[in-house]
Amino acid sequence: MEKQKILIADDSEMNRALLIDILEEQYDVAEAENGVEAISLLSRHRTDYSRPAPNF
């Protein structure tokens, strides 16, 4: 089964490294240093990071 993708955006390299360490076994993790970089990544890979609709 393919891992779900998750994007971590934080200006602190230490925070990103910690979150990646925690999440990388369960998720395909990408990282961004700031919001502008995160939006750029999302716009280039929009379908990779689409959130499923809530199941009510």
C-alpha positions in Angstrom: 0.0 0.0 0.0 1.3 3.4 -1.0 2.0 5.9 1.9 -0.2 9.0 2.1 1.7 12.2 1.5 2.1 14.9 4.1 3.7 18.3 3.9 5.4 19.9 6.9 5.9 23.7 6.7 7.8 25.4 9.5 10.6 28.0 9.5 12.4 26.0 12.2 14.7 23.3 10.7 14.7 21.6 14.1 10.9 21.4 14.2 10.8 20.0 10.7 13.5 17.4 11.4 11.6 16.3 14.6 8.3 16.0 12.8 9.9 14.1 9.8 11.5 11.7 12.3 8.2 11.0 13.9 6.1 10.7 10.7 8.4 9.3 8.0 7.6 5.7 8.8 3.9 6.1 8.2 3.9 9.0 5.6 5.7 10.1 2.5 6.9 13.4 4.0 7.8 16.6 2.1 9.0 19.8 3.8 8.9 23.5 3.2 10.8 26.3 5.1 7.9 28.7 4.9 4.4 29.3 3.7 5.5 30.6 0.3 7.5 27.4 -0.4 4.6 25.3 0.9 2.2 26.9 -1.5 4.6 26.5 -4.4 5.0 22.8 -3.6 1.3 22.3 -3.3 0.6 24.1 -6.6 3.1 21.9 -8.4 1.8 18.7 -6.8 -1.8 19.5 -6.2 -3.2 16.0 -6.6 -0.5 14.5 -4.4 -1.7 16.5 -1.4 -5.4 16.6 -1.9 -7.3 16.1 1.3 -10.2 13.6 1.2 -13.6 15.0 1.8 -14.8 14.5 5.4 -17.0 11.5 6.0 -20.0 12.6 8.0 
